[in-house]
Amino acid sequence: MVTTRAQERAEATSGQKPTKAEQPIPAKKHTAEKKNIQKAAGKVEKRKLPKRGEEEHKKGAEKPVSNAVRNDIDKLIAKRGSLPLDDLNLRSRPKPGTEMILALLMEAMLKAAPISHQKAEATLGLLLEHGFQDVNNLKNSSWDERAKVLIQGGYRHYYKRAASNLAELADWVIDKYEGDLENFHAETGGSNSRIRSTLKEIKGFGDVAVDIFLASVQSAWPETAPFIAERSLQTAEHIGIGTDVEAIFKTLHSDSKDMCKLARALTEIRLEKEEQEFQVHEE
């Protein structure tokens, strides 16, 4: 009978005792070693962007921003940065307080839909010109009145849903906060995670809408700064200014209005696909 080399080796070693290296590991020892390996593997941290809902104030972790990055941040703000509603050429701006915050909530609701940035801006401008930043005006308006303004602004594909959601927004402000959004401010204490979870009670407010609101409201509520939405952080990383929000905020002298301008600028260049134009050029 033909014997293979593998069979010959097996027969030759079958009568020998296993060496120390070959002896099987006891079950308990094997389990302990496996756990140690898993613990060691668990210590490896992957680099990741901040998750939605996490507080953006990360103290003590920032690294100095280079002069090149600092200069490019200044240029980006100067060229693309703006405060909320500044680009609408309104005859009368919403008053600070409830009117302004309600306007920012409407802005977030409109811009969260898959519609062009320009059409959402035009529609917001018309809503404000019709006085819907006054929560009582919004509450007392008819569905047809809201729909007409939305269509006129170019919000044709989503006007039915938006007209209904605006009514629910007015109900939320009046029923929950007695028509005063400073009560909303006080309830959440300027906590971004609390603001996020509370706004999700409103129909039409998901994470995208909340991100848009937080980027803008830091100009009115400084304690919510610094905030940059996750998608905009990806843009920031792509153009070379980095994703360390605290370091960027420090570069801006902890100015919440400038942080708002930067956050909105990053959103704009992402939507307009202008990242290449704003690449950081290291010195």
HUSULMO-V716427 format. One record per residue. N is the residue number from 1. SS is DSSP state (hx for helix, st for strand, lp for the rest). Layout:
n: {N/N}
ss: {SS/SS}
This chain:
n: {1/2/3/4/5/6/7/8/9/10/11/12/13/14/15/16/17/18/19/20/21/22/23/24/25/26/27/28/29/30/31/32/33/34/35/36/37/38/39/40/41/42/43/44/45/46/47/48/49/50/51/52/53/54/55/56/57/58/59/60/61/62/63/64/65/66/67/68/69/70/71/72/73/74/75/76/77/78/79/80/81/82/83/84/85/86/87/88/89/90/91/92/93/94/95/96/97/98/99/100/101/102/103/104/105/106/107/108/109/110/111/112/113/114/115/116/117/118/119/120/121/122/123/124/125/126/127/128/129/130/131/132/133/134/135/136/137/138/139/140/141/142/143/144/145/146/147/148/149/150/151/152/153/154/155/156/157/158/159/160/161/162/163/164/165/166/167/168/169/170/171/172/173/174/175/176/177/178/179/180/181/182/183/184/185/186/187/188/189/190/191/192/193/194/195/196/197/198/199/200/201/202/203/204/205/206/207/208/209/210/211/212/213/214/215/216/217/218/219/220/221/222/223/224/225/226/227/228/229/230/231/232/233/234/235/236/237/238/239/240/241/242/243/244/245/246/247/248/249/250/251/252/253/254/255/256/257/258/259/260/261/262/263/264/265/266/267/268/269/270/271/272/273/274/275/276/277/278/279/280/281/282/283}
ss: {lp/lp/lp/lp/hx/hx/hx/hx/hx/hx/hx/hx/hx/lp/lp/lp/lp/lp/lp/lp/lp/lp/lp/lp/lp/lp/hx/hx/hx/hx/hx/hx/hx/hx/hx/hx/hx/hx/hx/hx/hx/hx/lp/lp/lp/lp/lp/lp/lp/lp/lp/lp/lp/lp/lp/lp/lp/lp/lp/lp/lp/lp/lp/lp/lp/lp/hx/hx/hx/hx/hx/hx/hx/hx/hx/hx/hx/hx/hx/hx/lp/lp/lp/lp/lp/hx/hx/hx/lp/lp/lp/lp/lp/lp/lp/lp/lp/hx/hx/hx/hx/hx/hx/hx/hx/hx/hx/hx/hx/hx/hx/lp/lp/lp/lp/lp/hx/hx/hx/hx/hx/hx/hx/hx/hx/hx/hx/hx/hx/lp/lp/lp/lp/lp/hx/hx/hx/hx/hx/hx/lp/lp/hx/hx/hx/hx/hx/hx/hx/hx/hx/hx/lp/lp/lp/lp/lp/lp/hx/hx/hx/hx/hx/hx/hx/hx/hx/hx/hx/hx/hx/hx/hx/hx/hx/hx/hx/lp/lp/lp/hx/hx/hx/hx/hx/hx/hx/hx/lp/lp/lp/hx/hx/hx/hx/hx/hx/hx/hx/lp/lp/lp/lp/lp/lp/lp/hx/hx/hx/hx/hx/hx/hx/hx/hx/hx/hx/lp/lp/lp/lp/hx/hx/hx/lp/lp/lp/lp/lp/hx/hx/hx/hx/hx/hx/hx/hx/hx/hx/lp/lp/lp/lp/lp/hx/hx/hx/hx/hx/hx/hx/lp/lp/lp/lp/hx/hx/hx/hx/hx/hx/hx/hx/hx/hx/hx/hx/hx/hx/hx/hx/lp/lp/lp/hx/hx/hx/hx/lp/lp/lp/lp/lp}
